[in-house]
Amino acid sequence: MSTSFQVPPPGEPPQYSPLPDRVRRPLPTTVLWRWRYEVLLFLGISICGWYGYRTGAGVLMLLGAAVVGVLVAAIPPLRRAVSAPVLCVVTAHRVRTGLAQAWVHNRSGRLPALLWTRPMPYGEAVMLWCPAGVCERHVEAAAAILRSACWARHITVTANARHRQLVTVHVVRRPVSFPPGAEVAPWSDAGDDMQHG
Protein backbone atom coordinates (compact mmCIF):
# COMPACT_ATOMS: atom_id res chain seq x y z
CA MET A 1 0.00 0.00 0.00
CA SER A 2 1.51 3.32 -0.99
CA THR A 3 0.88 6.41 1.06
CA SER A 4 1.46 10.00 0.16
CA PHE A 5 2.40 12.93 2.30
CA GLN A 6 1.65 16.50 1.35
CA VAL A 7 3.16 19.48 3.11
CA PRO A 8 0.33 21.21 4.99
CA PRO A 9 -0.18 24.97 5.23
CA PRO A 10 1.36 26.58 8.34
CA GLY A 11 -0.71 26.04 11.48
CA GLU A 12 -2.38 22.85 10.24
CA PRO A 13 -1.37 19.30 11.16
CA PRO A 14 0.15 17.09 8.47
CA GLN A 15 -2.32 14.87 6.64
CA TYR A 16 -1.53 11.22 5.98
CA SER A 17 -3.63 8.58 4.35
CA PRO A 18 -4.65 5.97 5.24
CA LEU A 19 -4.44 5.84 9.05
CA PRO A 20 -4.73 2.62 11.00
CA ASP A 21 -8.24 1.88 12.23
CA ARG A 22 -7.25 1.83 15.88
CA VAL A 23 -4.47 2.39 18.36
CA ARG A 24 -2.18 -0.60 18.79
CA ARG A 25 -2.94 -2.77 21.83
CA PRO A 26 -0.34 -2.13 24.58
CA LEU A 27 1.89 -4.84 26.01
CA PRO A 28 0.96 -6.23 29.47
CA THR A 29 4.02 -4.52 30.95
CA THR A 30 2.83 -1.21 29.49
CA VAL A 31 -0.63 -1.70 31.02
CA LEU A 32 0.96 -2.48 34.39
CA TRP A 33 3.13 0.64 34.13
CA ARG A 34 0.14 2.84 33.22
CA TRP A 35 -1.86 1.57 36.20
CA ARG A 36 1.06 1.35 38.67
CA TYR A 37 -0.36 3.78 41.24
CA GLU A 38 -3.73 2.07 41.34
CA VAL A 39 -2.09 -1.38 41.58
CA LEU A 40 0.16 -0.21 44.45
CA LEU A 41 -2.83 1.32 46.26
CA PHE A 42 -4.80 -1.90 45.88
CA LEU A 43 -1.86 -3.98 47.14
CA GLY A 44 -1.33 -1.62 50.10
CA ILE A 45 -4.99 -1.77 51.12
CA SER A 46 -5.00 -5.56 50.70
CA ILE A 47 -1.89 -6.00 52.85
CA CYS A 48 -3.24 -3.67 55.54
CA GLY A 49 -6.57 -5.53 55.52
CA TRP A 50 -4.86 -8.90 55.77
CA TYR A 51 -2.63 -7.63 58.59
CA GLY A 52 -5.63 -6.15 60.42
CA TYR A 53 -7.54 -9.41 60.09
CA ARG A 54 -4.61 -11.54 61.28
CA THR A 55 -3.82 -9.36 64.31
CA GLY A 56 -7.36 -8.37 65.23
CA ALA A 57 -6.56 -4.68 64.74
CA GLY A 58 -8.90 -4.24 61.79
CA VAL A 59 -11.34 -2.00 63.68
CA LEU A 60 -8.50 0.25 64.89
CA MET A 61 -7.11 0.46 61.36
CA LEU A 62 -10.52 1.44 59.96
CA LEU A 63 -10.93 4.02 62.70
CA GLY A 64 -7.48 5.45 61.94
CA ALA A 65 -8.26 5.59 58.21
CA ALA A 66 -11.55 7.39 58.96
CA VAL A 67 -9.75 9.97 61.14
CA VAL A 68 -7.16 10.60 58.43
CA GLY A 69 -9.95 10.97 55.84
CA VAL A 70 -11.82 13.49 57.99
CA LEU A 71 -8.61 15.48 58.63
CA VAL A 72 -7.79 15.57 54.90
CA ALA A 73 -11.32 16.69 54.06
CA ALA A 74 -11.43 19.34 56.80
CA ILE A 75 -7.99 20.99 56.44
CA PRO A 76 -7.56 22.81 53.08
CA PRO A 77 -3.72 22.53 52.87
CA LEU A 78 -3.95 18.77 53.47
CA ARG A 79 -6.78 18.49 50.95
CA ARG A 80 -4.68 20.29 48.32
CA ALA A 81 -1.65 18.14 49.14
CA VAL A 82 -3.69 14.97 48.58
CA SER A 83 -5.70 16.18 45.59
CA ALA A 84 -2.67 17.34 43.55
CA PRO A 85 -1.13 13.85 43.08
CA VAL A 86 -4.57 12.31 42.57
CA LEU A 87 -5.29 14.83 39.80
CA CYS A 88 -1.90 14.03 38.24
CA VAL A 89 -2.81 10.34 38.03
CA VAL A 90 -6.27 11.11 36.65
CA THR A 91 -4.86 13.63 34.15
CA ALA A 92 -2.35 11.09 32.83
CA HIS A 93 -5.17 8.62 32.10
CA ARG A 94 -7.34 11.35 30.56
CA VAL A 95 -4.53 12.66 28.31
CA ARG A 96 -3.80 9.13 27.10
CA THR A 97 -7.50 8.55 26.37
CA GLY A 98 -7.79 11.92 24.60
CA LEU A 99 -4.77 11.16 22.42
CA ALA A 100 -6.24 7.78 21.47
CA GLN A 101 -9.64 9.30 20.67
CA ALA A 102 -8.04 12.07 18.60
CA TRP A 103 -5.99 9.48 16.66
CA VAL A 104 -2.69 11.01 17.70
CA HIS A 105 -0.54 8.01 16.91
CA ASN A 106 2.01 7.01 14.33
CA ARG A 107 1.47 4.81 11.28
CA SER A 108 1.86 1.61 13.31
CA GLY A 109 -0.66 2.76 15.95
CA ARG A 110 1.75 3.76 18.75
CA LEU A 111 0.60 6.53 21.08
CA PRO A 112 3.04 9.04 22.57
CA ALA A 113 4.45 7.73 25.86
CA LEU A 114 3.64 9.70 29.01
CA LEU A 115 6.92 10.28 30.85
CA TRP A 116 5.60 12.22 33.83
CA THR A 117 2.76 14.37 35.10
CA ARG A 118 3.49 17.18 37.56
CA PRO A 119 1.24 19.50 39.53
CA MET A 120 1.63 23.17 38.58
CA PRO A 121 0.02 26.37 39.87
CA TYR A 122 -2.29 26.41 36.83
CA GLY A 123 -3.13 22.67 36.82
CA GLU A 124 -0.84 19.91 35.54
CA ALA A 125 2.01 19.55 33.06
CA VAL A 126 2.26 16.25 31.15
CA MET A 127 5.52 15.36 29.36
CA LEU A 128 5.10 13.16 26.28
CA TRP A 129 7.72 11.25 24.29
CA CYS A 130 6.46 11.26 20.72
CA PRO A 131 7.34 8.19 18.63
CA ALA A 132 8.63 8.61 15.09
CA GLY A 133 5.73 9.86 13.00
CA VAL A 134 4.14 12.04 15.70
CA CYS A 135 5.12 15.64 16.38
CA GLU A 136 4.06 18.65 18.42
CA ARG A 137 1.64 19.75 15.69
CA HIS A 138 -0.30 16.49 15.93
CA VAL A 139 -0.77 16.94 19.68
CA GLU A 140 -1.60 20.63 19.22
CA ALA A 141 -4.29 19.76 16.66
CA ALA A 142 -5.94 17.57 19.32
CA ALA A 143 -6.07 20.36 21.94
CA ALA A 144 -9.87 20.71 21.86
CA ILE A 145 -10.35 16.97 22.40
CA LEU A 146 -7.73 16.95 25.16
CA ARG A 147 -9.40 19.95 26.82
CA SER A 148 -12.73 18.14 27.08
CA ALA A 149 -11.08 14.84 28.04
CA CYS A 150 -9.12 16.49 30.89
CA TRP A 151 -11.96 18.76 32.10
CA ALA A 152 -9.64 21.73 31.52
CA ARG A 153 -10.16 25.41 30.80
CA HIS A 154 -7.37 25.44 28.27
CA ILE A 155 -4.66 23.20 26.78
CA THR A 156 -1.30 24.49 25.61
CA VAL A 157 1.26 22.32 23.85
CA THR A 158 4.97 23.14 23.79
CA ALA A 159 7.89 21.22 22.36
CA ASN A 160 11.34 21.02 23.91
CA ALA A 161 13.68 23.35 22.02
CA ARG A 162 16.53 20.85 21.98
CA HIS A 163 14.71 17.50 21.84
CA ARG A 164 11.69 17.94 19.58
CA GLN A 165 10.30 14.49 20.40
CA LEU A 166 9.60 15.74 23.95
CA VAL A 167 6.28 17.57 24.05
CA THR A 168 4.67 19.10 27.14
CA VAL A 169 0.90 19.34 27.42
CA HIS A 170 -0.10 22.08 29.88
CA VAL A 171 -3.53 21.30 31.34
CA VAL A 172 -4.83 24.64 32.63
CA ARG A 173 -7.56 24.21 35.25
CA ARG A 174 -7.43 27.56 37.06
CA PRO A 175 -6.17 31.07 36.37
CA VAL A 176 -2.86 32.05 37.89
CA SER A 177 -2.11 35.55 39.14
CA PHE A 178 1.41 36.84 38.73
CA PRO A 179 3.10 39.68 40.63
CA PRO A 180 3.84 42.83 38.59
CA GLY A 181 6.97 42.46 36.48
CA ALA A 182 7.00 38.65 36.66
CA GLU A 183 7.46 36.54 33.56
CA VAL A 184 3.95 35.51 32.52
CA ALA A 185 3.13 32.15 31.01
CA PRO A 186 1.39 32.45 27.60
CA TRP A 187 -1.48 30.17 28.68
CA SER A 188 -2.45 32.11 31.83
CA ASP A 189 -5.34 34.56 32.10
CA ALA A 190 -2.86 37.21 33.27
CA GLY A 191 -0.91 36.68 30.05
CA ASP A 192 -4.03 37.46 28.00
CA ASP A 193 -4.58 40.71 29.91
CA MET A 194 -0.96 41.77 29.61
CA GLN A 195 -0.60 40.88 25.93
CA HIS A 196 -3.88 42.37 24.76
CA GLY A 197 -4.38 45.17 27.26
N, C-alpha and C positions, 0 to 999 in steps of 0.2 A: 504494500500500500504506500503510495507516495503522498507526501504532505507538502504543502507550500506555506511559506512564511512571507508575509508582506509587512513592510515597515509601516507602523501606524503613525498617524499624526501626533504631534506632541500633546501630552496630557491624556492620551488614551492607552489602554493596555494593549499589548500585542495580541493579534488574533491568529489562532492556529486552527487547523481542521484536519482530521476529526479528533475530538477529545475522547478519552476513554469514558465508558458509561458510568463508572463509579470509582471511588477511591479504593486503592489497593488495601486488602485486609491486612492488619498489622500482625506481626509475630507475637506469640504468647509472652515473650520477654518484654516487648514493647507495651503490651496491655498491662502487664504487671508494673512496669515503670510508670505508666500514666496514672495508675490507681494506687500508687505506693502509699500515699498518706491515708487513704481510706482503709487499705489493707492493714497498715500498722495500727490504726485506731481500733479496728475490729480485733486484731490480735491482742492489743493491750487490754481492751475491755474483757475479752474472753479469759485472759490470764488472771486478771483481777477477780473476775467472777468465780473462776475455778479455785483461786486461792481463798476467797471469802467463803466459799462452800466448804472447802476442806478444813479450814480453821474455825469455822463458826462465826467469823467476823463479817459476814455478808451484810447484816443489818447496819453495823457501824460504817461499813464502806459506803452503803447507799446513803446513809445520813450525811457522811462527809461529802459525797458527791453533790447532794442536794444543797448543802451549805455553800459549797464552792459555786454552784450554779446561781444561787440567789445573790451572792456577793458580786459575781461577774455581771449579772443583770442590773444590780442596784448602783454600782460604782462606774460612772462614765469612763474614766481612764482605763479601768480593767476591761470594760466592754469593748472599747476601741482596740485595746491590745489583743483581745481574742478575735474580734471580727476582722481585723486586717489580714492575718494569715488565712482565715477561712475564706475571705473574699478572693485571695490570691489563688487558692485551690479551685474555687468555683470558676474564676475568670479563665484559668488555664483550660478547663474543660469546655467552657463556652467559646473561647477563641478557636479551639481545635474543631468544635462542631460547626462554627461559623465558616471556617476555612473549607471544611468538607462540603457544606451546603452551597458555598459560592464557587465551588470547583476550582479552588486555588491549589492545584497540584500539577506535577510535571506529567510528561507524556506516558510514563509508566504507572501513574496513579499515586505517587508518593506525596504526602502532605509535608509542609515545612515542619521541622522538629522544634518543639518548645524547649528552650534551654533553661529558662527561669522566668518566674513571675515575682515582681517585687512591689510592695506597697509604696505609694508615692503620695504627696500631699493632695494631688488632684484625683487619685484613684489607684490604678495599677499600671505597671510597665511590663510588657511581655516581650522577651527576646526570642526571636525565631531564627533558625538556621535553615535557609532556603536551599533545597536540593537543586542540582543543575536543571534548568528549564523553568525555574520560578524566580521572579525578581521582586523588588520593592513595588514596582508598578502593578503587578498582579495583586498583591496584598492591598495596595491603596485603592484599587478598583473595587475591592470587596468591603470597603469601609462602611457603607450603609448596612450591609448584611451583618457585619461584625458589631456595629452599634446596636442593632436590635437584639442580636444574640447575647451580648454582654450587658444589656440593660444600661447602656451608657448614654451620656449627654452628647459625647463627641468621641470620635476616633481619629488619631493622628498617626501616620506611619512615617518612620524615618529609617534611613539606611546608614550603616556605619560608613564613615568616610574612607576608611582604609580597607575594610573587609566587607565588600558589597553583599556578600551572601548573608550577613547578619543584619536582620531587620528588627526594629523595635516598634511594637504596637502600643501606643499610649491610650489607655482606656480612661477617659475623663468622666468621672462621676459627679464631681462637685467643683464649683469655681474656687480658684485660689487667689487670695489677695496678696499683693507684693508691696513691700515698703517702697517709698519714692526713691528713684534712682537705681533700683535693683534690676538685674537682667530678667526680662519677662519671657516666659515660655510662649511660643506662638500659638499654642492650643488653649491658653487660659482666657477667661473672660476679661481679665485686666489687659491682656495683650490686644484684644479687639478694641478696647477703649483707647489705649495708648496709640495704636496704629492708625485708627480711623478718626480719632478725636482731636 
